Amino acid sequence: MAYATLDGLKTRLDWELDDDELRIAAGALEDASDLAAAHGRDWPEEHPPRLVRTLVLKAAARYLRNPHGYTQSRAGDETLAWSDAHGRDAGSVYFTREEIKLLEGLAGTRPTLTSVVVSAWDSRDRPSRAGLVPVDYDGAPFPLFSNDRGPW
């Protein structure tokens, strides 16, 4: 099942799809939906977020416009070129880096930096005293934490 409909995809294309293209378009929608779930999460197929539907339609339309992934074509000496963009196979449904970031952000799966308290096994946290140290750039004082052994 896809996060977007074939009718929604048809409205984004500027030509009428024949029977083979309709079959390929349905597969592209399913592939893009699977990728959206892999980069984001499993959204309900009957009511995915609007942005997920939009990104699935963009990826499927991009594939239908250029199914082989060509980046260069010349008629004179039969030159064709395609690139394996960002480690993906040329000629497949894919999301751009920006689209992947949007999916991760929407799903809450975007990798972030965090800090955690680390302590030795069976130890107790000692209360820490914090003082504020003035700064020389006319900003807010900086908190300085000290322990029982020394001022720094």
N, C-alpha and C positions, 0 to 999 in steps of 0.2 A: 504494500500500500504506500502511496506517495503523499507527501505533505502538500502538494499542489496538484491542480487538475490539468488535464490536457487542454481544456478550453482556455484556462488561464495562460497556458504556454502559447496557444495559437494567437492570442491577442498581442503577444510580444514579438511575433514574427511578421515580416512583411511579404510573405508569400503563402500560398495555400499548400498544405502538406498532402502528398499522395499517400497511398496505403503503406508503402515501405517506410516513408518518413514518419507516419503516425506510429508505427510499431517501434521505430527507433526512439521517437520522442517519449513514448510511454516508458521504455527502458531507461532513458536518460533521467526522467523524473524519479523513478525508483532508485537509481544509482545516486542521484543528488540527495534524495531523502535519507538514504542509508549513510552517506557521508555526513550529512547534517546531524544525524543522531550520533555518529561516531565522534564528531568534533564538539558536539554540545551534549545533548541527552535525549532520551526517548520522550518526545512530546506526544500528546494524544493526536492521532492521525486525523481525527475529525475536526479538531480545533487547535492547530498549531499556532504559535505566535505569528503575527503578521510578518515580522522581519524574517523568520525562518522560511515562510512561504515565499517571500520576495527573493531571498538568497537562493532557494531551490530553483525558482523560475529563472533567475539570472544564470545560474550554472548550466541548466539544461538548454537554455537559449544559446548560450555561448558555444556549447558543444554542437548544437544543430547548425549554427552558422559556419562552423569550422570543424567538422568531425575528425579530420586528420591532424589537426593541430599545426597547420602550416604557418610559418612565420615569414616565408618568402616564396614567391613564385614568379618565374619568368617564362614567357612563351617562346623566346628566340632559340635558346639552346637547351630547352627542357630542364631548367634548373628548378628544383624544389628544395626547400629547407624547412625543417621543423626543429623544435627544441624540446628537450625534456625539462620543462620549466619546474624549478624547485623540487627536483627529484621525482616528479610524477611522469608517468608514461604519456608521451604525446598521443593525442587522439582519444583522450578519455575525459569523462566528466570530472571537474575539479573545482575547488574553491580557491580564490586568491588568498594571500596572507591576511589581508584586511578583512575579508569575509570570514575567515577562520577565527580571527580575533573577535569579531562581532558575535559569532556563534558561541564561543567560549564565554564571553562576557554575559550573554543572555542566559546561558545555562549555569553560570556561577562556577565554571570549571577552569577559568583562566588561572594559570599558575601565578602565585603572588609570593612575595617575600614576607615572612613573619618572624617574630622572635618568641622564644619560649624560655621558661625558667628551667635551668638544668641544675640538679643537685645530686650529691652522692647518696648511695643507698643507705637508708635508715638514718639520715641526718635530719636535723631540725633547722628550719630557717630562723636566722637571727633577725631581729628587727633592725632595719637599716635607718640611719638618720640621713636626711637630705637637707642640704643647705643650698642657697642660691648664690652663684658666683656672678659678679658683674662682668659684662662684656664690653669690648671697646668699640663696637659698631652701633651704639645707641639703640640696641635691641632689648628684648626682655632678658632678665637674668637667666643664666643657664643652671639647671639643677645639678648638684654634685653630691653623689652618694658616698658616704664614708662608713667605715666599719670600726669595730672596737680596737683594732690593732694600730691604726695610724690614720692620719687625716686624709690620705689620698687613697 
